[in-house]
Each structure stands twice: as C-alpha cells, then as structure tokens.
Amino acid sequence: MKILLTGGAGYIGSHVLLSILRDNHDVFVIDDLSTGNKNLIPEKIQLIKCNINNEEKINSLLQEEKFDILLH
C-alpha cells in the first residue's frame, strides 16, 4: 500500500513508521521538523518538509501520489 504519514519524524510517528516499514509498504512522510528529528527517517523514505496546514502543497501531493491511506 502507498501510505502518507504525517508527523513521521516525531517520537510516536517514527515508531509508527518503523511498524509500517516492517510490512514493506511504500511510505511518504510529511513533517515540518519543528519538533521532529530528520535522523529518525530512514534514507529510503521520502520526507516532505511541510506543515500540514500548507493546503496548496498538501492538495498537490494528494493529487499527484494517489495514496491508499493517510495516517495522522
């Protein structure tokens, strides 16, 4: 499945990310890194540095990528 995870660079989000990766899903992470840590995101994961309030960027991403699931 193609999954979009918001806040994936935070403490809880990074653990959710590791769980998702164990099942070999295709994951994109959105995080503005205001409290998250980029080092918690594996290099193979696409990190989109963005605040989820950025409606234009989020709408564009959702239209381009066609995610199966959004986890927030």
CNS distance restraints for C-alpha pairs under 8 A (distance, minus, plus):
assign (resid   1 and name CA) (resid  25 and name CA) 5.25 0.50 0.50
assign (resid   1 and name CA) (resid  26 and name CA) 6.07 0.50 0.50
assign (resid   1 and name CA) (resid  67 and name CA) 7.88 0.50 0.50
assign (resid   1 and name CA) (resid  68 and name CA) 6.09 0.50 0.50
assign (resid   1 and name CA) (resid  69 and name CA) 7.63 0.50 0.50
assign (resid   2 and name CA) (resid  25 and name CA) 6.23 0.50 0.50
assign (resid   2 and name CA) (resid  26 and name CA) 4.74 0.50 0.50
assign (resid   2 and name CA) (resid  27 and name CA) 5.95 0.50 0.50
assign (resid   2 and name CA) (resid  28 and name CA) 7.96 0.50 0.50
assign (resid   2 and name CA) (resid  66 and name CA) 7.88 0.50 0.50
assign (resid   2 and name CA) (resid  67 and name CA) 5.13 0.50 0.50
assign (resid   2 and name CA) (resid  68 and name CA) 5.30 0.50 0.50
assign (resid   2 and name CA) (resid  69 and name CA) 6.68 0.50 0.50
assign (resid   3 and name CA) (resid  25 and name CA) 7.08 0.50 0.50
assign (resid   3 and name CA) (resid  26 and name CA) 6.10 0.50 0.50
assign (resid   3 and name CA) (resid  27 and name CA) 4.81 0.50 0.50
assign (resid   3 and name CA) (resid  28 and name CA) 6.30 0.50 0.50
assign (resid   3 and name CA) (resid  67 and name CA) 5.65 0.50 0.50
assign (resid   3 and name CA) (resid  68 and name CA) 5.99 0.50 0.50
assign (resid   3 and name CA) (resid  69 and name CA) 4.92 0.50 0.50
assign (resid   3 and name CA) (resid  70 and name CA) 5.88 0.50 0.50
assign (resid   3 and name CA) (resid  71 and name CA) 7.39 0.50 0.50
assign (resid   4 and name CA) (resid  27 and name CA) 5.90 0.50 0.50
assign (resid   4 and name CA) (resid  28 and name CA) 4.93 0.50 0.50
assign (resid   4 and name CA) (resid  29 and name CA) 5.93 0.50 0.50
assign (resid   4 and name CA) (resid  30 and name CA) 7.37 0.50 0.50
assign (resid   4 and name CA) (resid  67 and name CA) 6.50 0.50 0.50
assign (resid   4 and name CA) (resid  69 and name CA) 6.34 0.50 0.50
assign (resid   4 and name CA) (resid  70 and name CA) 4.78 0.50 0.50
assign (resid   4 and name CA) (resid  71 and name CA) 6.19 0.50 0.50
assign (resid   5 and name CA) (resid  13 and name CA) 7.63 0.50 0.50
assign (resid   5 and name CA) (resid  17 and name CA) 7.54 0.50 0.50
assign (resid   5 and name CA) (resid  27 and name CA) 7.08 0.50 0.50
assign (resid   5 and name CA) (resid  28 and name CA) 6.19 0.50 0.50
assign (resid   5 and name CA) (resid  29 and name CA) 4.85 0.50 0.50
assign (resid   5 and name CA) (resid  30 and name CA) 6.20 0.50 0.50
assign (resid   5 and name CA) (resid  70 and name CA) 6.04 0.50 0.50
assign (resid   5 and name CA) (resid  71 and name CA) 4.85 0.50 0.50
assign (resid   5 and name CA) (resid  72 and name CA) 6.14 0.50 0.50
assign (resid   6 and name CA) (resid  13 and name CA) 7.45 0.50 0.50
assign (resid   6 and name CA) (resid  29 and name CA) 5.79 0.50 0.50
assign (resid   6 and name CA) (resid  30 and name CA) 4.70 0.50 0.50
assign (resid   6 and name CA) (resid  31 and name CA) 6.02 0.50 0.50
assign (resid   6 and name CA) (resid  52 and name CA) 7.55 0.50 0.50
assign (resid   6 and name CA) (resid  70 and name CA) 7.81 0.50 0.50
assign (resid   6 and name CA) (resid  71 and name CA) 6.29 0.50 0.50
assign (resid   6 and name CA) (resid  72 and name CA) 5.06 0.50 0.50
assign (resid   7 and name CA) (resid  13 and name CA) 5.48 0.50 0.50
assign (resid   7 and name CA) (resid  14 and name CA) 7.95 0.50 0.50
assign (resid   7 and name CA) (resid  29 and name CA) 7.04 0.50 0.50
assign (resid   7 and name CA) (resid  30 and name CA) 5.96 0.50 0.50
assign (resid   7 and name CA) (resid  31 and name CA) 4.77 0.50 0.50
assign (resid   7 and name CA) (resid  32 and name CA) 7.77 0.50 0.50
assign (resid   7 and name CA) (resid  36 and name CA) 7.32 0.50 0.50
assign (resid   7 and name CA) (resid  72 and name CA) 7.15 0.50 0.50
assign (resid   8 and name CA) (resid  12 and name CA) 7.58 0.50 0.50
assign (resid   8 and name CA) (resid  13 and name CA) 4.00 0.50 0.50
assign (resid   8 and name CA) (resid  14 and name CA) 4.93 0.50 0.50
assign (resid   8 and name CA) (resid  16 and name CA) 7.45 0.50 0.50
assign (resid   8 and name CA) (resid  17 and name CA) 6.31 0.50 0.50
assign (resid   8 and name CA) (resid  29 and name CA) 5.51 0.50 0.50
assign (resid   8 and name CA) (resid  30 and name CA) 6.59 0.50 0.50
assign (resid   8 and name CA) (resid  31 and name CA) 6.29 0.50 0.50
assign (resid   8 and name CA) (resid  36 and name CA) 7.71 0.50 0.50
assign (resid   8 and name CA) (resid  41 and name CA) 7.40 0.50 0.50
assign (resid   9 and name CA) (resid  13 and name CA) 5.98 0.50 0.50
assign (resid   9 and name CA) (resid  14 and name CA) 5.32 0.50 0.50
assign (resid   9 and name CA) (resid  29 and name CA) 7.73 0.50 0.50
assign (resid   9 and name CA) (resid  31 and name CA) 6.28 0.50 0.50
assign (resid   9 and name CA) (resid  33 and name CA) 6.84 0.50 0.50
assign (resid   9 and name CA) (resid  36 and name CA) 4.53 0.50 0.50
assign (resid   9 and name CA) (resid  37 and name CA) 5.19 0.50 0.50
assign (resid   9 and name CA) (resid  38 and name CA) 5.90 0.50 0.50
assign (resid   9 and name CA) (resid  39 and name CA) 7.82 0.50 0.50
assign (resid   9 and name CA) (resid  40 and name CA) 5.69 0.50 0.50
assign (resid   9 and name CA) (resid  41 and name CA) 6.13 0.50 0.50
assign (resid  10 and name CA) (resid  14 and name CA) 5.65 0.50 0.50
assign (resid  10 and name CA) (resid  33 and name CA) 7.99 0.50 0.50
assign (resid  10 and name CA) (resid  35 and name CA) 6.62 0.50 0.50
assign (resid  10 and name CA) (resid  36 and name CA) 4.15 0.50 0.50
assign (resid  10 and name CA) (resid  37 and name CA) 6.34 0.50 0.50
assign (resid  10 and name CA) (resid  40 and name CA) 7.75 0.50 0.50
assign (resid  11 and name CA) (resid  15 and name CA) 6.64 0.50 0.50
assign (resid  11 and name CA) (resid  36 and name CA) 7.28 0.50 0.50
assign (resid  12 and name CA) (resid  16 and name CA) 6.33 0.50 0.50
assign (resid  13 and name CA) (resid  17 and name CA) 6.05 0.50 0.50
assign (resid  14 and name CA) (resid  18 and name CA) 6.30 0.50 0.50
assign (resid  14 and name CA) (resid  40 and name CA) 6.19 0.50 0.50
assign (resid  14 and name CA) (resid  41 and name CA) 7.01 0.50 0.50
assign (resid  15 and name CA) (resid  19 and name CA) 6.33 0.50 0.50
assign (resid  16 and name CA) (resid  20 and name CA) 6.24 0.50 0.50
assign (resid  17 and name CA) (resid  21 and name CA) 6.15 0.50 0.50
assign (resid  17 and name CA) (resid  27 and name CA) 7.91 0.50 0.50
assign (resid  18 and name CA) (resid  22 and name CA) 6.36 0.50 0.50
assign (resid  19 and name CA) (resid  23 and name CA) 7.16 0.50 0.50
assign (resid  20 and name CA) (resid  24 and name CA) 6.90 0.50 0.50
assign (resid  20 and name CA) (resid  25 and name CA) 6.20 0.50 0.50
assign (resid  20 and name CA) (resid  27 and name CA) 7.79 0.50 0.50
assign (resid  21 and name CA) (resid  25 and name CA) 5.77 0.50 0.50
assign (resid  21 and name CA) (resid  26 and name CA) 7.78 0.50 0.50
assign (resid  21 and name CA) (resid  27 and name CA) 7.62 0.50 0.50
assign (resid  27 and name CA) (resid  45 and name CA) 6.45 0.50 0.50
assign (resid  27 and name CA) (resid  46 and name CA) 7.30 0.50 0.50
assign (resid  28 and name CA) (resid  45 and name CA) 6.22 0.50 0.50
assign (resid  28 and name CA) (resid  46 and name CA) 5.10 0.50 0.50
assign (resid  28 and name CA) (resid  47 and name CA) 6.19 0.50 0.50
assign (resid  28 and name CA) (resid  48 and name CA) 7.41 0.50 0.50
assign (resid  29 and name CA) (resid  45 and name CA) 7.28 0.50 0.50
assign (resid  29 and name CA) (resid  46 and name CA) 6.25 0.50 0.50
assign (resid  29 and name CA) (resid  47 and name CA) 4.85 0.50 0.50
assign (resid  29 and name CA) (resid  48 and name CA) 6.00 0.50 0.50
assign (resid  30 and name CA) (resid  47 and name CA) 5.95 0.50 0.50
assign (resid  30 and name CA) (resid  48 and name CA) 4.78 0.50 0.50
assign (resid  30 and name CA) (resid  49 and name CA) 5.95 0.50 0.50
assign (resid  30 and name CA) (resid  50 and name CA) 6.10 0.50 0.50
assign (resid  30 and name CA) (resid  51 and name CA) 7.55 0.50 0.50
assign (resid  30 and name CA) (resid  52 and name CA) 7.43 0.50 0.50
assign (resid  31 and name CA) (resid  36 and name CA) 7.19 0.50 0.50
assign (resid  31 and name CA) (resid  47 and name CA) 7.30 0.50 0.50
assign (resid  31 and name CA) (resid  48 and name CA) 6.49 0.50 0.50
assign (resid  31 and name CA) (resid  49 and name CA) 5.27 0.50 0.50
assign (resid  31 and name CA) (resid  50 and name CA) 5.63 0.50 0.50
assign (resid  31 and name CA) (resid  51 and name CA) 6.34 0.50 0.50
assign (resid  31 and name CA) (resid  52 and name CA) 7.64 0.50 0.50
assign (resid  32 and name CA) (resid  36 and name CA) 7.56 0.50 0.50
assign (resid  32 and name CA) (resid  48 and name CA) 7.96 0.50 0.50
assign (resid  32 and name CA) (resid  49 and name CA) 4.90 0.50 0.50
assign (resid  32 and name CA) (resid  50 and name CA) 4.63 0.50 0.50
assign (resid  32 and name CA) (resid  51 and name CA) 4.95 0.50 0.50
assign (resid  32 and name CA) (resid  52 and name CA) 7.94 0.50 0.50
assign (resid  33 and name CA) (resid  37 and name CA) 6.09 0.50 0.50
assign (resid  33 and name CA) (resid  38 and name CA) 6.88 0.50 0.50
assign (resid  33 and name CA) (resid  49 and name CA) 7.00 0.50 0.50
assign (resid  37 and name CA) (resid  41 and name CA) 7.77 0.50 0.50
assign (resid  41 and name CA) (resid  45 and name CA) 6.62 0.50 0.50
assign (resid  41 and name CA) (resid  47 and name CA) 7.50 0.50 0.50
assign (resid  50 and name CA) (resid  54 and name CA) 7.00 0.50 0.50
assign (resid  50 and name CA) (resid  57 and name CA) 7.89 0.50 0.50
assign (resid  52 and name CA) (resid  58 and name CA) 6.82 0.50 0.50
assign (resid  54 and name CA) (resid  58 and name CA) 6.16 0.50 0.50
assign (resid  55 and name CA) (resid  59 and name CA) 5.91 0.50 0.50
assign (resid  56 and name CA) (resid  60 and name CA) 6.16 0.50 0.50
assign (resid  57 and name CA) (resid  61 and name CA) 6.14 0.50 0.50
assign (resid  58 and name CA) (resid  62 and name CA) 6.14 0.50 0.50
assign (resid  59 and name CA) (resid  63 and name CA) 6.22 0.50 0.50
assign (resid  60 and name CA) (resid  64 and name CA) 6.14 0.50 0.50
assign (resid  61 and name CA) (resid  65 and name CA) 5.96 0.50 0.50
assign (resid  62 and name CA) (resid  66 and name CA) 5.81 0.50 0.50
assign (resid  62 and name CA) (resid  67 and name CA) 6.81 0.50 0.50
